[in-house]
Amino acid sequence: MSRSLEEILADAKTRLTVPFIDDPALEARMIVEHYSATSRTDAIVRPDMPISSDVLAAIDDALSRRLAHEPVHRIFGFRDFHGLRLSLSAETLEPRPDTETLVDTVLPFVRETAARLGTCRILDLGTGTGAIALALLKEVSQATAVGVDISADALKTAARNAADAGLGARFEPLLSDWYAATEGRYHLIVSNPPYITSKELETLQPEVRYFDPARALDGGEDGLDAYRIIARGADACLEAGARIAVEIGYTQKAEVTEVFRQAGCMLIAAVKDLAGSDRVLVFQR
């Protein structure tokens, strides 16, 4: 038995009207549109459009999963990021709009380096879905990237995303504990490392705590463990004039800057995200 698109949208919004969902109308629309292959235009022009029983079953399942705190994009299995559609998996962090700030910050440097040298070699530490590296490769055709991760599952996902985007020839997934297996020198190191303190993990929203991989979040007792590793190991694999750009938690600017200063790196740029929070720091040796 089919039901109309208008009915399904209304019912989905009602089901998702719970305290932990900020915008039930938006999420209801996302879920219904995804599984029914409809659009906002359809909802306006064809509200009586019939939705088949198999699609209704898929929507019902997705709504149940969302009510169990699973994020919408985890349910879909992908997330759009900087013009790319990236597949997600159990061991990948869901790339978020804040991280696009990191891409936009370093993009002029990647373009300038590629124009001057004919290439720009990028090392993406903790690559996850490959989001940062692939977004940069998409924008600069002369750039290449090595995406490092300790998770084989994440690297498989990153390689798939690279292939799907037509970037596989310029992206190398590398199984490594940070710098352990890396070789050669790079013009740019980028990373969105774990930066939440171990204690804070227990206070995160269920959508993050139960569905993002813990080791992509846990930055140790003070949240700075990964930055210490990145700062200490950078010198051995940086070209002259190279840069290091990292995403940070909004309270960590001073602490992360000091970590890199102690490793001989000078802060050359600090960039806020769209919400006005400190988000990206760029260093040079």
Secondary structure, DSSP 8 states (H G I E B T S, - for coil): --EEHHHHHHHHHHHT-STT-S-HHHHHHHHHHHHHT--HHHHHH-TT-EE-HHHHHHHHHHHHHHHTT--HHHHHTEEEETTEEEE--TTS----HHHHHHHHHHHHHHHHHHHHHS-EEEEEET-TTTHHHHHHHHH-TTEEEEEEES-HHHHHHHHHHHHHTT-GGGEEEEE-STTTT--S-EEEEEE----B-TTGGGGS-HHHHTTS-GGGTB--TTS-HHHHHHHHHGGGGEEEEEEEEEE--TT-HHHHHHHHHHTT-EEEEEEE-TTS-EEEEEEE-
